[in-house]
C-alpha cells in the first residue's frame, strides 16, 4: 500500500523554536511564539492538505486546546484533510464519544480518525477528576472501546464493567464510515488493550532495532487476539536541501534550550508513569551532546518536550531513506511535525514526498496514479 503521511496541529502555540509541553507539562517556547489562533491552525491545515498529507493529529491534555472542538471548526475551512483527534476515555462516556464520532463523520464525511490516549500521568488525570491508577486506566479503556465498537455496530449495549456501566445504550445514527482507532503504549497493560482494539498501533520514534522489537511484540499480542493491526510512527522532522543545512537547524533549535529549561522539563518528565516516555528519556538521559541516537535520528526535541521527542534530521534523500527503513519494518503511517509547522510542512512536502512518489512508495491523495509528480530536489536543485 502507499505510505500515509499525517501532519500535526499545535493547538498550544507554535514557534521558530521548540514549543515544549505535554505529559502534564505546561506549554512554553524559547521565544517567538505564534498563538494557536483558529486562523493560524487553519493555515497549517490548508498547507498540509495542499502538500498531500492525509490527515493531521491534534493533541489532548490540559496544556492545549480541546481537539474535538478545534478540528470541528477547522474541518469547515478545509476540503479533504482528515483529523486524527486525540482524546482521553476517562473524561467522556463511551456513549457520548460514540455519538460525537458519528456526528463528526456525518458533518465532515469520512474525515475523522481517533487517537485514544489513556493518559500516563496520574497528577494530570486527577485534574480532570480521574483518580484511577495507570493499570486501572488501561482496563477502563478496554471496557470503553468494547462499548464504543458495539454501539458503532448498531447494538443496544448494557454493560456492567469494573469501571464503566451503561444501560440500554444505543445510537440513533451510526458513523459511516466507522472511524479507525489509533492507539499507542509500551507497557504490558497498554499492549493488551492495543492488541484487542487498535486499527493502527502507534510508536514514538525510537531507533529502528527498538521499533522492530516493539512491532514484533504487538504482532504476537494481536495474533493471539485474532487481529492484524497496521502500524504507525510519530516523529518530528528537520529536512533540508543538504544534510549540513538540516543539522545546522537542529543546532539552532538546541541553542535555544536554556540549561534551566532543560532541567525543569526533565524533572517534570521524570514523574511520568508512561513507559513510552521513559524510553524517550533514556535516549538522551538529559545530556545535550551525542543526541544522534541512530543515523539521522536526533533526540534533542525530547529535552524540552514530553511525548514524541525524536526528529529525523538530514537531507531530503536521507530522510526519505530513513522513512523507507521504518517502512521495511512494517510502518505504513507517519505522523510528523516540525517547528514552525507551516514552514516545516513545506520542507517535507516539497522535498521528501516527491522522492517517495518517484520511487513508487507514495501517491498524492488528489493526484491520479498515472500522473507522475515532479521531483524538484532529485537533480540537486535548490529552493
Buried (B, 14 or more C-beta within 10 A) or exposed (E): EBBBBBBBBBBBBBBBBBBBBBBBBEBBBBEEBBEBEEEBBBBBBBBBBBBBBBBBBBBBBBBBBBBBEBBBEBBEBBEBBBBBBBBBBBBBBBBEBBBBBBBBBEEBEEBBBBBBBBBBBBEBBEEBEBEBEBEBBBBBBBBBBBBBBBBBEEEEBEBEBEBBEBEEBBBEEBBEEBBBBBBBBBBEBBBBBBBBBBBBBBBBBBBBEBBBEBBEBBBEBBEEEEBEBBBBBBBBBBBBBBBEBBBEBBEEBBEBBEEEBBEBBBEBBEBBBBBBBBBBBEBBEBEEEEBBBBBBBBBBBBBBBBBBBBBBBBBBBBBBBBBBBBBEBBBBBBBBBBBBBBEBBBBBBBBBBBBBBBEEBBBBBEEEEEEEBEBBBEEEEEE
